Amino acid sequence: MAFRLNKADSKRRDELVMRLNERAELLASTVELANAQIEQAIATVNTEISAYNESLGEAKEFAERFTDQMREAYDEMSERWQDGDTGQAVSSWIDEWEGLDLDEVDEVSIDPIDEPEVNHAAELAEAPVQPE
């Protein structure tokens, strides 16, 4: 038995190298396309987040204005009323309004897909044909 690639083995190796190179190009194109689609999706989501945050800002202004009015009205009540059951309930209710979590939603981001390192065709093509 000869310890070397014969003609048929060399031909098969060359075919596999060519197929690996073609598949590597398709893989690179697919990753590029996927990253473009991800980037577009992120932009769309962030546009909606921005619009949501605008509405949230209006809601926050409403809540702040409302609680300011309620706190002012509460503060104008007598100390006796404030210390009573109704006053305590109103104070707790105002506290709940003041404690609402109306912080803006953060924009999203996703790292792009890294193109896999595919140097297998070169490895196969550079493999020695016979022992040295």
Buried (B, 14 or more C-beta within 10 A) or exposed (E): EEEEBEEEEEEEBEEBBEEBBEEBEEEEEEBEEEBEEBEEEBEEBBEEBEEEBEEBEEEBEEBBEEBEEBBEEBEEBEEEBBEEEEBEEBBEEBEEEBEEEEEEEEEEEEEEEEBEEBEBBEEEBEEEEEEE
